[in-house]
Amino acid sequence: MSVRSLSIHKVTIQYQTQTADVYGTFTTTWTARYTDMPCRIVPMSGEQRAIYNKENTVATHIMFVPTPATYSGIVENDKVVYGSRTFHIELVRNIDEWNHHYEIILRELKDGI
């Protein structure tokens, strides 16, 4: 089975920009990098979470993304929006650098924070 055939979710990837007003006050805005991106989001097992927590990374889910070349702009600190749920991207992994798929480590945010 291919990663693409298992991609049952559609998400929006957002990146953060900051703009200053005339007074020098910065406003944070989240802008869509990709919309309707196919992927699969799965909760991490307790063992997987423990491994990442040892590395000082709070992780709750893994997202699998087919065709990394198409979505090469995804980076750490982007957000994933899936319906009413929001996730922070902790780590982007191109497994074995084969460009087969990304494994993206996520932390689910409560109330978008």
DSSP file (Angstrom, degrees, kcal/mol; ACC not computed):
  #  RESIDUE AA STRUCTURE BP1 BP2  ACC     N-H-->O    O-->H-N    N-H-->O    O-->H-N    TCO  KAPPA ALPHA  PHI   PSI    X-CA   Y-CA   Z-CA
    1    1 A M              0   0    0      0, 0.0     2,-0.2     0, 0.0     3,-0.0   0.000 360.0 360.0 360.0 139.0    0.0    0.0    0.0
    2    2 A S     >  -     0   0    0      1,-0.1     4,-1.1     5,-0.0     5,-0.1  -0.542 360.0-119.7 -92.3 159.0    1.3    3.4   -0.8
    3    3 A V  T  4 S+     0   0    0      1,-0.2     4,-0.5     2,-0.2     3,-0.5   0.887 115.2  57.1 -60.8 -38.6    1.3    6.5    1.4
    4    4 A R  T >4 S+     0   0    0      1,-0.2     3,-1.2     2,-0.2    -1,-0.2   0.905 103.9  50.9 -61.2 -41.6   -0.9    8.3   -1.2
    5    5 A S  T 34 S+     0   0    0      1,-0.3    -1,-0.2     3,-0.0    -2,-0.2   0.752 111.0  49.9 -69.5 -21.5   -3.5    5.6   -1.0
    6    6 A L  T 3< S+     0   0    0     -4,-1.1     2,-1.6    -3,-0.5    -1,-0.3   0.452  80.1 109.1 -92.3  -1.4   -3.5    5.9    2.8
    7    7 A S    <   +     0   0    0     -3,-1.2    33,-0.2    -4,-0.5    -1,-0.1  -0.580  32.3 152.9 -80.2  89.6   -3.9    9.7    2.7
    8    8 A I        +     0   0    0     -2,-1.6     2,-0.3    31,-0.1    32,-0.2   0.470  47.9  75.0 -99.5  -3.9   -7.5   10.0    3.9
    9    9 A H  E     -A   39   0A   0     30,-2.8    30,-2.0    -3,-0.1     2,-0.4  -0.784  60.7-153.5-110.3 153.7   -7.2   13.5    5.4
   10   10 A K  E     +A   38   0A   0     -2,-0.3     2,-0.3    28,-0.2    73,-0.3  -0.997  25.6 172.5-123.6 126.5   -7.1   16.9    3.8
   11   11 A V  E     -A   37   0A   0     26,-2.0    26,-2.7    -2,-0.4     2,-0.5  -0.807  30.5-126.6-129.6 167.7   -5.3   19.7    5.8
   12   12 A T  E     - B   0  81A   0     69,-2.0    69,-2.8    -2,-0.3     2,-0.5  -0.973  18.8-150.2-113.4 132.0   -4.2   23.3    5.4
   13   13 A I  E     -AB  34  80A   0     21,-2.4    20,-3.8    -2,-0.5    21,-1.5  -0.894  18.3-167.4-100.0 129.5   -0.5   24.1    6.2
   14   14 A Q  E     -AB  32  79A   0     65,-2.7    65,-2.5    -2,-0.5     2,-0.3  -0.898   8.7-158.2-119.3 147.3   -0.1   27.7    7.5
   15   15 A Y  E     -A   31   0A   0     16,-2.6    16,-2.7    -2,-0.3     2,-0.4  -0.897  22.2-115.6-121.6 156.5    3.0   29.8    8.1
   16   16 A Q  E     +A   30   0A   0     -2,-0.3     2,-0.3    14,-0.2    14,-0.2  -0.710  29.0 178.7 -96.5 135.9    3.5   32.7   10.3
   17   17 A T  E     -A   29   0A   0     12,-2.7    12,-2.9    -2,-0.4     2,-0.4  -0.968  13.2-152.2-128.8 151.2    4.3   36.3    9.2
   18   18 A Q  E     -A   28   0A   0     -2,-0.3     2,-0.4    10,-0.2    10,-0.2  -0.987  11.4-173.9-124.5 132.5    4.7   39.4   11.3
   19   19 A T  E     -A   27   0A   0      8,-2.1     8,-2.7    -2,-0.4     2,-0.4  -0.957  16.6-136.4-124.7 144.6    3.9   42.9   10.1
   20   20 A A  E     -A   26   0A   0     -2,-0.4     6,-0.2     6,-0.2     2,-0.1  -0.793  13.5-144.6 -99.7 140.1    4.6   46.1   11.9
   21   21 A D    >   -     0   0    0      4,-2.0     3,-2.0    -2,-0.4    -1,-0.0  -0.272  44.1 -82.4 -87.7-175.1    2.1   48.9   12.0
   22   22 A V  T 3  S+     0   0    0      1,-0.3    -1,-0.1     2,-0.1    -2,-0.0   0.702 131.3  53.6 -64.2 -18.8    3.0   52.6   11.9
   23   23 A Y  T 3  S-     0   0    0      2,-0.1    -1,-0.3     0, 0.0     3,-0.1   0.425 119.0-107.9 -95.1  -0.2    3.7   52.5   15.7
   24   24 A G  S <  S+     0   0    0     -3,-2.0     2,-0.4     1,-0.3    -2,-0.1   0.567  71.2 143.3  85.0   8.9    6.1   49.6   15.4
   25   25 A T        -     0   0    0      1,-0.0    -4,-2.0     2,-0.0     2,-0.3  -0.706  45.3-134.5 -83.9 129.7    3.7   47.1   17.0
   26   26 A F  E     -A   20   0A   0     -2,-0.4     2,-0.4    -6,-0.2    -6,-0.2  -0.657  15.0-161.8 -89.9 140.1    3.9   43.7   15.4
   27   27 A T  E     -A   19   0A   0     -8,-2.7    -8,-2.1    -2,-0.3     2,-0.4  -0.976  13.1-139.3-118.3 131.1    0.9   41.7   14.4
   28   28 A T  E     -A   18   0A   0     -2,-0.4     2,-0.4   -10,-0.2   -10,-0.2  -0.770  22.4-177.4 -92.4 132.3    1.1   37.9   13.8
   29   29 A T  E     -A   17   0A   0    -12,-2.9   -12,-2.7    -2,-0.4     2,-0.5  -0.985  19.0-144.4-129.3 139.3   -0.8   36.5   10.9
   30   30 A W  E     -A   16   0A   0     -2,-0.4     2,-0.4   -14,-0.2   -14,-0.2  -0.920  21.6-171.3-104.8 126.3   -1.1   32.9    9.8
   31   31 A T  E     -A   15   0A   0    -16,-2.7   -16,-2.6    -2,-0.5     2,-0.3  -0.908  29.1-103.8-120.3 142.9   -1.2   32.5    6.0
   32   32 A A  E     +A   14   0A   0     -2,-0.4   -18,-0.3   -18,-0.2     3,-0.1  -0.480  32.1 176.1 -69.6 126.8   -2.0   29.3    4.0
   33   33 A R  E    S+     0   0A   0    -20,-3.8     2,-0.3     1,-0.4   -19,-0.2   0.820  77.6   4.8 -90.9 -44.5    1.1   27.7    2.5
   34   34 A Y  E     -A   13   0A   0    -21,-1.5   -21,-2.4     3,-0.0    -1,-0.4  -0.994  68.9-160.9-139.0 142.4   -0.9   24.7    1.2
   35   35 A T  E    S+     0   0A   0     -2,-0.3   -23,-0.2   -23,-0.2   -24,-0.1  -0.919  73.4  12.2-122.5 153.0   -4.6   23.9    1.2
   36   36 A D  E    S+     0   0A   0     -2,-0.3   -24,-0.2     1,-0.2    -1,-0.2   0.848  81.0 174.3  51.6  39.0   -6.4   20.6    0.7
   37   37 A M  E     -A   11   0A   0    -26,-2.7   -26,-2.0    -3,-0.2    -1,-0.2  -0.636  30.0-125.5 -78.5 126.3   -3.1   18.8    1.2
   38   38 A P  E     +A   10   0A   0      0, 0.0     2,-0.3     0, 0.0   -28,-0.2  -0.494  51.2 129.5 -72.5 139.8   -3.6   15.0    1.3
   39   39 A C  E     -A    9   0A   0    -30,-2.0   -30,-2.8    -2,-0.2     2,-0.4  -0.945  50.6-116.2-165.9-178.0   -2.1   13.3    4.3
   40   40 A R  E     -C   64   0A   0     24,-1.5    24,-2.8    -2,-0.3     2,-0.5  -0.975  21.2-162.0-137.7 127.0   -2.8   10.9    7.1
   41   41 A I  E     +C   63   0A   0     -2,-0.4    22,-0.2    22,-0.2    -2,-0.0  -0.935  14.1 175.5-110.5 126.6   -2.7   12.0   10.7
   42   42 A V  E     -C   62   0A   0     20,-2.7    20,-2.7    -2,-0.5     2,-0.1  -0.980  32.8-110.7-130.6 143.4   -2.4    9.3   13.4
   43   43 A P  E     -C   61   0A   0      0, 0.0    18,-0.3     0, 0.0     2,-0.2  -0.408  38.6-113.9 -66.1 146.8   -2.0    9.6   17.2
   44   44 A M        -     0   0    0     16,-2.6     2,-0.1     1,-0.1    15,-0.0  -0.508  27.2-115.3 -77.8 150.6    1.4    8.5   18.6
   45   45 A S     >  -     0   0    0     -2,-0.2     4,-2.5     1,-0.1     5,-0.2  -0.380  31.5-105.2 -74.1 164.4    1.7    5.5   20.8
   46   46 A G  H  > S+     0   0    0      1,-0.2     4,-2.2     2,-0.2     5,-0.1   0.877 122.6  52.5 -58.1 -38.8    2.7    6.0   24.3
   47   47 A E  H  > S+     0   0    0      2,-0.2     4,-1.9     1,-0.2    -1,-0.2   0.911 109.1  48.6 -65.7 -43.3    6.2    4.6   23.5
   48   48 A Q  H  > S+     0   0    0      1,-0.2     4,-2.1     2,-0.2     5,-0.2   0.920 111.4  50.2 -62.7 -43.2    6.6    7.1   20.6
   49   49 A R  H  X S+     0   0    0     -4,-2.5     4,-2.6     1,-0.2    10,-0.2   0.903 108.5  52.7 -61.8 -40.7    5.5   10.0   22.7
   50   50 A A  H  X S+     0   0    0     -4,-2.2     4,-1.6     2,-0.2    -1,-0.2   0.889 107.2  52.5 -62.8 -39.6    8.0    9.0   25.4
   51   51 A I  H  X S+     0   0    0     -4,-1.9     4,-0.7     1,-0.2    -1,-0.2   0.940 113.7  42.0 -62.2 -48.0   10.9    8.9   22.9
   52   52 A Y  H ><>S+     0   0    0     -4,-2.1     5,-2.2     1,-0.2     3,-0.7   0.863 109.9  57.7 -69.3 -34.9   10.1   12.4   21.6
   53   53 A N  H ><5S+     0   0    0     -4,-2.6     3,-1.5     1,-0.3    -1,-0.2   0.838 100.3  58.1 -65.0 -31.1    9.5   13.7   25.1
   54   54 A K  H 3<5S+     0   0    0     -4,-1.6    -1,-0.3     1,-0.3    -2,-0.2   0.798 103.0  54.5 -64.5 -28.0   13.1   12.6   26.1
   55   55 A E  T <<5S-     0   0    0     -4,-0.7    -1,-0.3    -3,-0.7    -2,-0.2   0.212 123.8-107.3 -89.5  14.6   14.3   14.8   23.2
   56   56 A N  T < 5S+     0   0    0     -3,-1.5     2,-0.5     1,-0.2    -3,-0.2   0.790  83.4 125.3  62.4  29.4   12.4   17.8   24.8
   57   57 A T      < -     0   0    0     -5,-2.2     2,-0.7    -8,-0.1    -2,-0.2  -0.979  55.4-145.3-118.4 120.1    9.8   17.7   22.1
   58   58 A V        +     0   0    0     -2,-0.5     2,-0.4    -3,-0.1    -8,-0.1  -0.760  30.7 174.9 -83.3 120.0    6.2   17.4   23.1
   59   59 A A        +     0   0    0     -2,-0.7    48,-0.3   -10,-0.2    -6,-0.1  -0.975  25.0 163.7-132.5 141.5    4.6   15.3   20.4
   60   60 A T        +     0   0    0     46,-3.2   -16,-2.6    -2,-0.4     2,-0.3   0.609  65.7  22.2-125.9 -26.1    1.1   13.9   20.1
   61   61 A H  E     -CD  43 106A   0     45,-1.6    45,-2.8   -18,-0.3     2,-0.4  -0.934  56.9-138.5-142.9 160.9    0.6   12.8   16.4
   62   62 A I  E     -CD  42 105A   0    -20,-2.7   -20,-2.7    -2,-0.3     2,-0.5  -0.986  16.1-158.4-120.1 136.0    2.5   11.8   13.3
   63   63 A M  E     -CD  41 104A   0     41,-2.8    41,-3.1    -2,-0.4     2,-0.5  -0.966   4.4-154.1-114.7 129.2    1.4   13.1    9.9
   64   64 A F  E     -CD  40 103A   0    -24,-2.8   -24,-1.5    -2,-0.5    39,-0.2  -0.895  12.1-172.3-103.9 128.3    2.4   11.2    6.7
   65   65 A V  E     - D   0 102A   0     37,-2.1    37,-2.7    -2,-0.5   -26,-0.1  -0.980  13.7-141.0-124.9 122.9    2.6   13.3    3.5
   66   66 A P  E    S+ D   0 101A   0      0, 0.0    35,-0.2     0, 0.0     5,-0.1  -0.350  76.6  23.4 -75.1 163.6    3.2   11.7    0.1
   67   67 A T    >>  -     0   0    0     33,-1.0     3,-1.2    32,-0.1     4,-1.0   0.932  62.5-166.6  48.7  71.8    5.4   13.4   -2.5
   68   68 A P  T 34 S+     0   0    0      0, 0.0     3,-0.4     0, 0.0     6,-0.2   0.818  83.5  65.9 -54.7 -32.5    7.7   15.6   -0.5
   69   69 A A  T >4 S+     0   0    0     30,-0.3     3,-0.8     1,-0.2    -2,-0.1   0.870 100.9  49.8 -60.5 -34.9    8.9   17.4   -3.6
   70   70 A T  T <4 S+     0   0    0     -3,-1.2    -1,-0.2     1,-0.2     3,-0.2   0.821 121.7  33.3 -70.8 -30.8    5.4   18.8   -4.0
   71   71 A Y  T >< S+     0   0    0     -4,-1.0     3,-1.5    -3,-0.4    -1,-0.2  -0.192  74.4 133.8-119.0  39.0    5.3   20.0   -0.4
   72   72 A S  T <   +     0   0    0     -3,-0.8    -1,-0.1     1,-0.3    -3,-0.1   0.612  60.5  72.7 -68.9 -11.3    8.9   20.9    0.1
   73   73 A G  T 3   +     0   0    0     -3,-0.2     2,-0.3    -4,-0.1    -1,-0.3   0.511  67.1 113.9 -82.0  -3.4    8.0   24.2    1.8
   74   74 A I    <   +     0   0    0     -3,-1.5     2,-0.3    -6,-0.2   -59,-0.0  -0.529  44.0 168.6 -72.2 128.3    6.7   22.6    5.0
   75   75 A V    >   -     0   0    0     -2,-0.3     3,-1.6     1,-0.0    14,-0.2  -0.895  40.9 -76.1-136.4 165.0    9.0   23.5    7.9
   76   76 A E  T 3  S+     0   0    0     -2,-0.3    14,-0.2     1,-0.2     3,-0.1  -0.287 114.3  33.1 -57.8 147.0    9.1   23.4   11.7
   77   77 A N  T 3  S+     0   0    0     12,-2.7    -1,-0.2     1,-0.3   -61,-0.1   0.328  88.4 122.0  80.7  -2.9    6.9   25.9   13.4
   78   78 A D    <   -     0   0    0     -3,-1.6    11,-2.7    11,-0.1    -1,-0.3  -0.345  60.0-123.9 -70.8 169.1    4.3   25.9   10.7
   79   79 A K  E     -BE  14  88A   0    -65,-2.5   -65,-2.7     9,-0.2     2,-0.5  -0.883  10.0-147.5-116.2 151.6    0.7   24.9   11.7
   80   80 A V  E     -BE  13  87A   0      7,-2.6     7,-2.6    -2,-0.3     2,-0.6  -0.981  11.2-162.2-114.7 126.3   -1.5   22.2   10.4
   81   81 A V  E     +BE  12  86A   0    -69,-2.8   -69,-2.0    -2,-0.5     2,-0.5  -0.950  13.0 173.2-112.3 120.3   -5.3   22.9   10.4
   82   82 A Y  E >   - E   0  85A   0      3,-2.7     3,-2.3    -2,-0.6     2,-0.3  -0.911  64.2 -59.3-127.4 101.2   -7.5   19.9   10.2
   83   83 A G  T 3  S-     0   0    0     -2,-0.5   -72,-0.0     1,-0.3     0, 0.0  -0.470 120.1 -17.9  61.6-123.3  -11.2   20.8   10.6
   84   84 A S  T 3  S+     0   0    0     -2,-0.3     2,-0.3    -3,-0.1    -1,-0.3   0.393 122.1  93.5 -93.1   2.5  -11.5   22.4   14.1
   85   85 A R  E <   -E   82   0A   0     -3,-2.3    -3,-2.7    26,-0.1     2,-0.4  -0.734  56.0-163.0-100.4 145.3   -8.2   21.0   15.2
   86   86 A T  E     -EF  81 109A   0     23,-0.6    23,-3.1    -2,-0.3     2,-0.3  -0.987   4.6-170.4-129.2 138.5   -4.8   22.7   15.0
   87   87 A F  E     -EF  80 108A   0     -7,-2.6    -7,-2.6    -2,-0.4     2,-0.4  -0.950  17.9-135.7-127.3 145.8   -1.3   21.2   15.3
   88   88 A H  E     -EF  79 107A   0     19,-2.9    19,-2.0    -2,-0.3     2,-0.7  -0.854  26.0-124.3 -97.1 134.8    2.1   22.7   15.6
   89   89 A I  E     + F   0 106A   0    -11,-2.7   -12,-2.7    -2,-0.4    17,-0.2  -0.719  33.8 171.7 -83.3 117.2    4.8   21.2   13.4
   90   90 A E  E     +     0   0A   0     15,-2.8     2,-0.3    -2,-0.7    16,-0.2   0.814  65.1   4.2 -91.2 -37.5    7.7   20.1   15.7
   91   91 A L  E     - F   0 105A   0     14,-1.3    14,-2.6   -16,-0.1     2,-0.5  -0.987  54.6-153.1-155.3 137.7    9.8   18.1   13.2
   92   92 A V  E     - F   0 104A   0     -2,-0.3     2,-0.5    12,-0.2    12,-0.2  -0.972  20.1-171.1-115.0 122.1    9.8   17.4    9.4
   93   93 A R  E     - F   0 103A   0     10,-2.2    10,-2.6    -2,-0.5     2,-0.9  -0.958  20.3-162.9-120.5 124.6   11.5   14.1    8.4
   94   94 A N  E >   - F   0 102A   0     -2,-0.5     3,-2.5     8,-0.2     8,-0.2  -0.860  38.6-128.1 -98.3  95.3   12.3   13.0    4.9
   95   95 A I  G >  S-     0   0    0     -2,-0.9     3,-1.8     6,-0.8     5,-0.4  -0.191  78.8 -16.9 -56.7 124.7   12.8    9.4    5.8
   96   96 A D  G 3  S-     0   0    0      1,-0.3    -1,-0.3     2,-0.1    -3,-0.0   0.583 105.3 -91.5  56.8  12.7   16.2    8.1    4.4
   97   97 A E  G <  S+     0   0    0     -3,-2.5    -1,-0.3     1,-0.1    -2,-0.2   0.795  94.1 130.1  55.8  30.0   16.2   11.1    2.1
   98   98 A W    <   -     0   0    0     -3,-1.8    -2,-0.1     3,-0.1    -1,-0.1   0.513  68.6-130.3 -90.1  -5.9   14.5    9.0   -0.5
   99   99 A N  S    S+     0   0    0     -4,-0.2   -30,-0.3     2,-0.2     3,-0.1   0.813  71.9 124.4  58.1  31.7   11.8   11.6   -1.2
  100  100 A H  S    S-     0   0    0     -5,-0.4   -33,-1.0     1,-0.4     2,-0.3   0.892  79.5 -31.8 -83.9 -45.9    9.1    8.9   -0.8
  101  101 A H  E     -D   66   0A   0     -6,-0.2    -6,-0.8   -35,-0.2    -1,-0.4  -0.978  56.8-112.2-164.9 161.7    7.2   10.6    2.0
  102  102 A Y  E     -DF  65  94A   0    -37,-2.7   -37,-2.1    -2,-0.3     2,-0.5  -0.806  14.1-155.8 -96.9 144.0    7.4   13.0    4.9
  103  103 A E  E     -DF  64  93A   0    -10,-2.6   -10,-2.2    -2,-0.4     2,-0.5  -0.991  18.9-166.8-112.5 118.4    6.8   12.0    8.5
  104  104 A I  E     -DF  63  92A   0    -41,-3.1   -41,-2.8    -2,-0.5     2,-0.5  -0.926  13.1-141.6-114.4 123.9    5.9   15.1   10.3
  105  105 A I  E     -DF  62  91A   0    -14,-2.6   -15,-2.8    -2,-0.5   -14,-1.3  -0.717  26.7-168.6 -87.3 127.5    5.9   15.2   14.1
  106  106 A L  E     -DF  61  89A   0    -45,-2.8   -46,-3.2    -2,-0.5   -45,-1.6  -0.814  22.6-155.3-119.9 153.7    3.0   17.2   15.5
  107  107 A R  E     - F   0  88A   0    -19,-2.0   -19,-2.9    -2,-0.3     2,-0.2  -0.989  28.3-128.7-124.2 119.9    1.8   18.6   18.8
  108  108 A E  E     - F   0  87A   0     -2,-0.4     2,-0.3   -21,-0.2   -21,-0.3  -0.488  21.8-142.5 -71.2 134.6   -1.9   19.2   19.1
  109  109 A L  E     - F   0  86A   0    -23,-3.1   -23,-0.6    -2,-0.2     2,-0.5  -0.750   6.4-132.9 -97.7 143.1   -2.8   22.7   20.2
  110  110 A K  S >  S-     0   0    0     -2,-0.3     3,-1.9     1,-0.2   -25,-0.0  -0.855  90.1  -7.9 -95.4 126.8   -5.7   23.5   22.6
  111  111 A D  T 3  S-     0   0    0     -2,-0.5    -1,-0.2     1,-0.3   -26,-0.1   0.814 127.3 -64.1  56.0  33.4   -7.8   26.4   21.4
  112  112 A G  T 3         0   0    0     -3,-0.5    -1,-0.3   -26,-0.2    -2,-0.1   0.531 360.0 360.0  74.0   5.6   -5.2   27.1   18.6
  113  113 A I    <         0   0    0     -3,-1.9    -2,-0.2   -27,-0.1    -1,-0.1   0.387 360.0 360.0-115.2 360.0   -2.6   27.9   21.2
